[in-house]
Each structure stands twice: as C-alpha cells, then as structure tokens.
Amino acid sequence: MNRSVADILNLRFRFEQLTENFTMQQHGSHIDILEWFIAEGYKSNSLRDEFNEAVDIAKKILGEVNGTKKVGKRL
C-alpha cells in the first residue's frame, strides 16, 4: 500500500498522541521506537485502551518503510 507523506505524518502524529502516557524507553515515532513498541511495548502497555490501535498504526508505518518485510513480536 502506498501512502502519501501526509498520511504517514498523520499516522506518526496519532501514534505519538496515543502513546504519550505509555511506559516506553523513549517517546516519539521514529523507526527504532516503532520497532521496539511492536516487539516489547506489550509488556507494560497491553492493558491500556489505546494499545491495539497504537500497534496497528506502528505496523502500518513500518509496512510503508519496510515494504514486504515481516514486522512482528520477538519470541
């Protein structure tokens, strides 16, 4: 799926809004944070109301950046 730059920036902004009060090593929406959030963010944040939406947004953003590279949790 090819999203416009504006769409990706809107997703990043929404992710930052959702995760503002989440327990995270670092706040923001750069690639390393998104990858960490998908892999490790569930540990302290999975019971929060907006967690699932934040994960979906992170996956959408990384899907645009990484193309077909599989994005998922570490086991």
TARANOR-V408457 format. One record per residue. N is the residue number from 1. RES is the residue in three letters. SS is DSSP state (H for helix, E for strand, - for the rest). PHI is phi as a letter, one per 40 degrees, with the letter a starting at -180 (NA if undefined). Layout:
<<N;RES;SS;PHI> <N;RES;SS;PHI>>
This chain:
<<1;MET;-;NA> <2;ASN;-;b> <3;ARG;-;c> <4;SER;-;c> <5;VAL;H;d> <6;ALA;H;c> <7;ASP;H;c> <8;ILE;H;c> <9;LEU;H;c> <10;ASN;H;c> <11;LEU;H;c> <12;ARG;H;c> <13;PHE;H;c> <14;ARG;H;c> <15;PHE;H;d> <16;GLU;H;c> <17;GLN;H;c> <18;LEU;H;c> <19;THR;-;c> <20;GLU;-;d> <21;ASN;-;b> <22;PHE;-;c> <23;THR;-;c> <24;MET;-;a> <25;GLN;-;c> <26;GLN;-;a> <27;HIS;-;c> <28;GLY;-;h> <29;SER;-;a> <30;HIS;-;c> <31;ILE;H;d> <32;ASP;H;c> <33;ILE;H;c> <34;LEU;H;c> <35;GLU;H;c> <36;TRP;H;c> <37;PHE;H;c> <38;ILE;H;c> <39;ALA;H;c> <40;GLU;H;b> <41;GLY;-;c> <42;TYR;H;c> <43;LYS;H;d> <44;SER;H;b> <45;ASN;H;b> <46;SER;-;c> <47;LEU;-;c> <48;ARG;-;c> <49;ASP;-;d> <50;GLU;-;c> <51;PHE;H;d> <52;ASN;H;c> <53;GLU;H;c> <54;ALA;H;c> <55;VAL;H;c> <56;ASP;H;d> <57;ILE;H;c> <58;ALA;H;d> <59;LYS;H;c> <60;LYS;H;c> <61;ILE;H;c> <62;LEU;H;c> <63;GLY;H;c> <64;GLU;H;c> <65;VAL;H;c> <66;ASN;H;c> <67;GLY;-;g> <68;THR;-;c> <69;LYS;-;c> <70;LYS;-;c> <71;VAL;-;b> <72;GLY;-;a> <73;LYS;-;c> <74;ARG;-;c> <75;LEU;-;b>>
